[in-house]
């Protein structure tokens, strides 16, 4: 990866990476320079948002317009030609060690993942790691501290010599992460651990100056996707814990109704995470109640199309319970249970790799539970209801994702509607990108469609199988669990990467 420009490094170091913040500094420097050189026109110079965004990416090289260049030189104390050239290594060495580590990690994270921003305060305070959702999650922020790290084989050692930022991170009641930064390569390697786990490790060995982590903790698309989804769900559900408990009594009333679709405005205080949890939980109960007495499994259709939407299957405790109950109620027989997704190519191309990994893991969880998954790519089926189809009898409709309501459920018996659901399921089975006689073959085909390297995926799952999800990050909400994800790691880890 080429080094970012000096402009971007200085921008991040001074925490001016918001356009509004930068403009205040730039316009102040413009007024001061205009007064000094008696050139009033300089006081009117501004930087358009489009120009700032282009410069801030760190890969634009050139020289701005002359007046703008003069003001930038005044602002940063560096010739404009140098500002938009690759940042020199020596710049980092001028800062204290913990500042250098934080700056290096901040640049790496913000360049690799557009849904992350890091804010680094001056002095001995922890930074703030902001993760933002796309459509289904609200976003949240966690405390973060950076320390030097050294990787040796399968182990990474993080220096935990006492510093103000590190000590405050361990004492904080909010979610936090310790990030070790190994800068010995041209691209820094980052190793991450939940602050609660770091606190536990420090308490067990109070005299040690390092914390040893499995190298599987390296922050890549795989680990980032897990952190990004879990932390947003976790903080949202913790914020909603009391409200969700109060709403439980109302669910029995709704479950007795043949159809319901409560507006989000009926519970406006819930976060997106809380709304998803409540809708998902209700839909699972609605479906199970209306499948009583069946001896053959229905055909399922689900509406998730992105990793952000599908991550709930990996973290929500009731989701794994729901899948297990279905598997026990409809054991493998002549007609295996099936579930269809519609994931058009346009959604794949819009998704970053970490989201596509989450989607693959969620589908693997279903295959692991004995559910054959079909993935249809035809966009005309994108708005199909989520349903459980009992052929020639009824379709139990249950939507909780990509809907304006908290949930939208119904039981459909009209033949034209049933024919539409049956045709959709038939199309998915006939034209699925997941073809093959066994889960490994089907999942490998899906990995190809999602552009995920199969050998790399299997290798990462083997590493994570050894340490477990909870060694990296632990959910705090009682509604979340790492159990399903660990099962998926064990499943993938048992597969051969070269088959």
C-alpha positions in Angstrom: 0.0 0.0 0.0 1.5 3.4 -1.0 2.2 5.9 1.8 -0.5 8.6 2.2 0.4 12.2 1.5 1.8 14.4 4.2 -1.4 16.5 4.0 -3.4 13.5 5.2 -1.0 12.5 7.9 -1.0 16.0 9.3 -4.7 16.2 9.0 -5.2 13.1 11.0 -2.5 14.0 13.5 -4.2 17.3 14.3 -7.7 15.8 14.1 -8.8 18.2 11.4 -10.3 15.4 9.2 -13.8 16.9 9.2 -14.3 19.4 6.5 -16.0 21.9 8.9 -13.1 21.7 11.3 -10.5 22.1 8.6 -12.3 25.1 7.1 -12.3 27.0 10.4 -8.5 26.5 10.6 -7.9 27.3 6.9 -10.0 30.5 6.9 -8.4 31.7 10.1 -4.9 31.2 8.5 -6.2 33.0 5.3 -7.3 36.1 7.3 -4.0 36.2 9.2 -2.0 35.9 6.0 -4.1 38.5 4.2 -3.4 41.0 7.0 0.3 40.3 7.1 1.0 40.7 3.4 -1.8 43.3 2.8 -3.6 41.2 0.3 -7.3 41.3 1.2 -8.2 38.8 -1.5 -6.6 36.0 0.5 -9.2 36.4 3.2 -11.9 35.4 0.8 -10.3 32.1 -0.3 -12.1 28.9 0.8 -11.7 25.2 0.2 -14.7 23.5 -1.5 -15.9 20.2 0.1 -15.1 18.3 -3.1 -11.5 19.5 -3.0 -11.1 18.7 0.6 -12.4 15.2 0.2 -10.0 14.6 -2.7 -7.0 15.8 -0.7 -8.0 14.0 2.5 -8.1 10.6 0.8 -4.3 10.8 0.8 -3.6 9.8 -2.7 -3.9 13.1 -4.6 -0.6 14.5 -5.7 0.0 17.9 -7.2 -0.1 21.6 -6.3 -3.3 23.6 -5.5 -4.0 27.0 -6.9 -1.4 29.6 -5.9 -3.4 31.5 -3.3 -4.7 28.3 -1.8 -1.1 26.9 -1.7 0.1 30.0 0.1 -2.6 29.6 2.8 -1.8 25.9 3.2 1.9 26.6 3.7 0.9 29.2 6.3 -1.4 26.7 8.0 1.0 23.7 8.1 4.4 25.3 7.9 5.3 23.0 5.0 5.9 23.7 1.3 2.7 22.9 -0.7 4.7 20.5 -3.0 5.6 18.5 0.1 2.1 18.5 1.5 0.8 16.5 -1.5 3.7 14.1 -1.8 4.0 10.8 0.1 4.7 11.4 3.8 8.3 10.7 4.9 9.1 8.1 7.5 11.0 10.6 9.5 7.8 12.5 10.4 6.6 9.6 12.6 9.8 9.5 14.5 9.4 13.0 15.7 6.4 12.1 17.8 6.3 10.2 21.1 5.9 6.5 20.8 2.3 6.2 21.7 1.4 9.1 19.4 3.2 7.4 16.5 1.4 4.1 17.2 -2.0 5.9 17.3 -1.4 7.9 14.2 -0.2 4.8 12.2 -3.2 2.7 13.4 -5.6 5.6 12.7 -4.3 5.9 9.1 -4.5 2.2 8.5 -8.0 1.8 9.9 -9.6 4.8 8.1 -7.9 4.0 4.8 -9.1 0.3 4.9 -12.6 0.8 6.3 -14.8 3.7 5.3 -17.3 3.0 8.1 -14.6 3.8 10.8 -13.2 7.0 12.1 -10.7 7.5 14.9 -10.3 10.5 17.1 -7.1 10.9 19.0 -7.1 13.4 21.9 -4.0 15.2 23.0 -2.3 14.0 26.2 -2.8 10.7 28.1 -6.5 10.1 27.3 -7.9 7.1 25.3 -9.0 7.8 21.8 -12.5 7.2 20.4 -13.2 4.6 17.6 -16.4 5.5 15.8 -18.1 2.8 13.7 -21.0 3.8 11.6 -23.8 1.6 10.1 -25.0 1.8 6.5 -28.7 1.2 6.5 -29.6 -1.2 9.3 -27.4 -0.1 12.2 -27.1 3.2 14.1 -23.4 3.4 14.7 -21.6 3.8 18.0 -18.2 4.7 19.5 -15.8 2.8 21.7 -12.7 3.9 23.7 -9.4 2.8 22.2 -5.8 2.9 23.2 -2.8 2.1 21.0 0.4 0.4 22.2 3.5 -1.0 20.4 3.3 -4.7 19.4 5.6 -7.3 18.0 4.4 -10.4 16.2 6.5 -13.5 16.4 5.0 -16.5 14.6 1.5 -17.3 15.9 1.8 -14.9 18.9 1.6 -11.1 19.1 3.0 -9.3 22.2 1.5 -5.9 23.1 3.5 -3.6 25.3 1.2 -2.8 28.3 3.7 -0.7 30.2 1.6 1.7 32.3 0.5 4.8 30.5 -2.3 7.2 31.3 -4.4 6.3 28.2 -4.0 2.5 28.8 -4.8 2.8 32.5 -7.9 4.9 31.8 -9.0 2.4 29.1 -8.9 -0.5 31.6 -11.0 1.5 34.2 -13.6 2.7 31.7 -17.2 1.4 32.0 -17.8 1.8 28.3 -16.7 -0.6 25.6 -13.1 -0.2 24.7 -10.4 -1.8 22.6 -6.7 -2.2 23.0 -4.9 -2.1 19.7 -1.3 -3.3 19.3 0.6 -1.8 16.4 3.5 -3.6 14.8 5.2 -1.2 12.4 8.2 -3.3 11.4 6.7 -3.9 7.9 5.8 -1.3 5.3 2.1 -1.8 6.2 1.5 -1.8 9.9 -0.1 -4.9 11.4 -2.8 -4.2 14.0 -3.9 -6.7 16.8 -7.0 -6.0 18.7 -8.5 -7.2 22.0 -11.6 -6.1 24.0 -10.6 -3.9 26.9 -12.4 -6.3 29.2 -10.2 -9.1 28.1 -7.1 -6.9 28.4 -8.2 -6.0 32.0 -8.6 -9.7 32.8 -5.2 -10.6 31.3 -3.5 -7.7 33.3 -5.2 -8.9 36.5 -4.0 -12.5 36.1 -0.4 -11.4 35.5 0.0 -7.9 37.1 3.8 -7.8 36.9 4.1 -8.5 33.2 4.8 -5.7 30.8 3.2 -7.5 27.8 0.0 -9.1 26.9 0.3 -12.1 24.5 -2.4 -12.6 21.9 -2.9 -15.2 19.2 -1.9 -13.7 15.9 -5.5 -14.6 14.8 -6.4 -11.3 16.5 -4.9 -9.4 13.5 -7.3 -6.7 12.4 -8.3 -7.6 8.8 -11.6 -7.6 7.0 -12.7 -10.7 8.9 -12.1 -9.3 12.4 -13.3 -5.8 11.4 -16.6 -7.2 10.2 -17.1 -9.0 13.5 -16.3 -6.0 15.6 -18.3 -3.6 13.4 -21.5 -5.6 13.7 -21.2 -6.8 17.2 -20.4 -3.5 18.8 -23.3 -1.7 17.1 -25.8 -4.5 18.1 -24.3 -4.6 21.6 -24.5 -0.9 22.4 -27.9 -0.6 20.9 -29.4 -3.5 22.8 -27.9 -2.3 26.1 -29.4 1.1 25.5 -32.8 -0.5 24.9 -32.7 -3.2 27.6 -35.3 -1.6 29.8 -37.6 -0.7 26.9 -37.4 -4.2 25.4 -38.3 -5.8 28.7 -41.3 -3.5 29.0 -42.5 -4.5 25.5 -42.4 -8.2 26.1 -45.9 -8.3 27.6 -47.4 -6.8 24.4 -46.0 -9.6 22.2 -48.5 -12.2 23.3 -51.3 -9.9 22.2 -49.8 -9.5 18.7 -49.0 -13.2 18.4 -52.7 -14.0 18.8 -53.5 -11.8 15.7 -53.5 -13.3 12.2 -51.6 -10.3 10.9 -49.9 -7.3 12.3 -47.4 -4.6 11.3 -46.7 -2.1 14.1 -45.1 1.1 13.0 -41.6 2.1 14.2 -43.3 5.2 15.6 -45.1 3.0 18.0 -41.8 2.5 19.8 -39.8 5.6 18.7 -37.3 5.3 21.6 -35.8 2.0 20.3 -32.5 2.0 18.5 -32.2 0.2 15.1 -30.5 -2.7 16.9 -33.4 -2.9 19.4 -36.0 -2.7 16.6 -34.3 -5.5 14.7 -34.0 -7.7 17.7 -37.7 -7.2 18.6 -38.9 -7.7 15.0 -36.7 -10.8 14.5 -37.8 -12.3 17.8 -41.5 -11.8 17.1 -41.2 -13.2 13.5 -39.5 -16.3 14.8 -42.4 -16.9 17.3 -45.0 -16.1 14.7 -43.6 -18.7 12.3 -43.1 -21.4 14.9 -46.7 -21.1 16.2 -48.1 -21.4 12.7 -46.1 -24.5 11.8 -47.4 -26.7 14.5 -48.6 -30.1 13.3 -46.5 -30.2 10.1 -44.7 -33.4 9.3 -42.8 -32.1 6.2 -40.6 -29.0 6.3 -41.8 -25.8 4.7 -39.8 -23.8 2.2 -38.3 -20.6 3.7 -37.4 -17.3 2.0 -35.5 -14.7 3.8 -35.0 -11.0 2.9 -31.4 -10.3 4.0 -29.1 -9.2 1.2 -26.1 -7.7 2.9 -23.8 -8.6 5.8 -25.2 -5.7 7.9 -28.7 -7.3 7.6 -27.5 -10.9 8.0 -25.2 -10.4 10.9 -28.2 -10.7 13.3 -28.2 -14.5 12.5 -24.7 -14.7 14.0 -25.2 -12.7 17.1 -28.8 -12.8 18.3 -29.2 -15.6 20.8 -32.8 -16.4 19.8 -31.7 -16.9 16.1 -29.5 -19.9 16.9 -32.3 -21.3 19.1 -34.8 -20.8 16.3 -32.6 -22.7 13.8 -32.0 -25.5 16.2 -35.7 -25.9 17.0 -36.5 -26.1 13.3 -33.8 -28.7 12.7 -35.1 -30.8 15.5 -38.7 -30.5 14.4 -37.9 -31.3 10.8 -34.9 -33.7 10.8 -33.3 -34.7 7.6 -35.5 -36.8 5.5 -36.7 -37.3 1.9 -37.4 -33.5 1.7 -34.6 -31.5 3.3 -35.4 -28.1 4.8 -34.4 -25.2 2.4 -34.1 -21.5 2.7 -33.7 -19.0 -0.2 -32.0 -15.6 -0.4 -32.2 -13.1 -3.2 -28.7 -11.4 -3.4 -28.4 -9.5 -6.7 -25.0 -8.7 -8.2 -25.6 -5.0 -7.6 -25.7 -5.7 -3.8 -22.5 -7.7 -3.9 -20.7 -5.0 -5.8 -21.8 -2.3 -3.3 -20.7 -4.3 -0.3 -17.2 -4.2 1.1 -15.4 -7.5 1.8 -16.1 -7.5 5.5 -19.8 -7.3 4.9 -19.7 -10.1 2.3 -17.8 -12.3 4.9 -20.6 -11.7 7.4 -23.2 -12.7 4.8 -21.3 -15.9 4.0 -20.9 -16.8 7.7 -24.6 -16.4 8.3 -25.5 -18.7 5.4 -22.9 -21.2 6.5 -24.6 -21.3 9.9 -27.9 -22.4 8.2 -26.1 -25.0 6.2 -24.5 -26.3 9.4 -28.0 -26.7 10.9 -29.0 -29.0 8.0 -30.8 -26.3 6.0 -30.0 -26.3 2.3 -29.6 -22.7 1.1 -30.3 -21.4 -2.4 -29.1 -17.9 -3.5 -31.0 -16.3 -6.4 -29.4 -13.3 -8.1 -32.4 -12.0 -10.1 -33.1 -8.5 -8.8 -36.9 -8.7 -9.6 -37.2 -10.9 -6.5 -35.5 -8.4 -4.2 -38.8 -7.3 -2.6 -40.2 -10.7 -2.1 -41.7 -11.2 1.4 -39.9 -13.4 3.9 -42.1 -16.5 4.2 -42.4 -20.1 5.3 -44.4 -21.9 2.5 -46.5 -25.0 3.3 -47.2 -26.1 -0.3 -50.9 -26.0 -1.4 -51.9 -24.9 2.1 -50.5 -21.5 3.3 -47.6 -19.2 3.5 -46.6 -17.8 6.8 -45.3 -14.3 6.0 -42.8 -12.7 8.3 -40.8 -9.6 7.5 -38.5 -7.8 9.9 -35.7 -6.5 7.7 -36.0 -4.0 4.9 -39.4 -3.0 6.1 -40.9 0.3 7.5 -42.6 -1.6 10.3 -41.0 -3.2 13.3 -42.4 -6.4 11.8 -45.0 -7.3 9.2 -46.6 -10.7 9.5 -49.5 -12.5 7.9 -50.8 -15.9 7.0 -51.7 -16.2 3.3 -54.0 -18.8 1.9 -55.2 -17.3 -1.4 -54.1 -19.5 -4.3 -52.7 -16.7 -6.6 -50.4 -15.4 -3.8 -49.3 -19.0 -2.9 -48.5 -19.6 -6.5 -46.2 -16.5 -6.5 -44.4 -17.7 -3.4 -44.0 -21.2 -4.9 -42.7 -19.9 -8.2 -40.1 -17.7 -6.4 -38.9 -20.7 -4.4 -38.7 -22.8 -7.5 -36.7 -20.1 -9.3 -34.2 -20.0 -6.4 -33.8 -23.8 -6.4 -33.4 -24.0 -10.2 -31.0 -21.0 -10.6 -29.1 -20.9 -7.3 -25.4 -19.9 -7.4 -25.0 -22.4 -4.6 -24.9 -25.7 -6.5 -23.5 -29.0 -5.3 -24.3 -32.2 -3.4 -22.9 -31.0 0.0 -22.5 -27.9 2.1 -18.8 -27.5 1.4 -19.4 -27.5 -2.4 -22.3 -25.1 -2.1 -20.5 -22.7 0.2 -17.4 -22.7 -1.9 -19.6 -21.7 -4.9 -21.1 -18.9 -2.8 -17.7 -17.7 -1.7 -16.8 -17.4 -5.4 -19.9 -15.4 -6.1 -19.2 -13.1 -3.2 -15.5 -12.8 -4.3 -14.1 -14.2 -1.1 -10.9 -16.2 -1.3 -11.8 -19.7 -0.2 -8.3 -20.8 1.0 -7.9 -17.6 3.0 -11.3 -18.0 4.5 -10.7 -21.5 5.7 -7.3 -20.5 7.1 -8.7 -17.7 9.1 -11.5 -19.9 10.5 -9.0 -22.4 11.6 -7.0 -19.7 13.5 -10.2 -18.4 15.1 -11.4 -21.9 15.9 -8.4 -22.2 18.2 -8.8 -19.0 20.1 -12.6 -18.5 19.9 -14.6 -15.3 19.3 -14.7 -14.4 23.0 -10.9 -14.1 23.2 -11.2 -11.1 20.9 -14.5 -9.5 21.9 -17.3 -10.4 24.3 -21.0 -9.3 24.0 -22.3 -7.5 27.1 -26.0 -7.7 26.2 -27.9 -10.8 27.4 -29.5 -11.0 24.0 -26.3 -11.7 22.2 -24.0 -14.8 22.1 -20.8 -15.9 20.3 -21.9 -19.5 20.3 -23.2 -19.6 16.7 -20.2 -17.9 15.3 -17.8 -20.3 17.1 -19.8 -23.2 15.6 -19.3 -21.8 12.1 -15.5 -21.4 12.8 -15.3 -25.1 13.8 -17.3 -26.1 10.7 -15.2 -24.1 8.2 -12.0 -25.0 10.0 -12.7 -28.7 9.4 -12.9 -28.2 5.7 -10.1 -28.6 3.2 -9.0 -25.3 1.6 -7.8 -26.9 -1.6 -10.9 -29.0 -2.5 
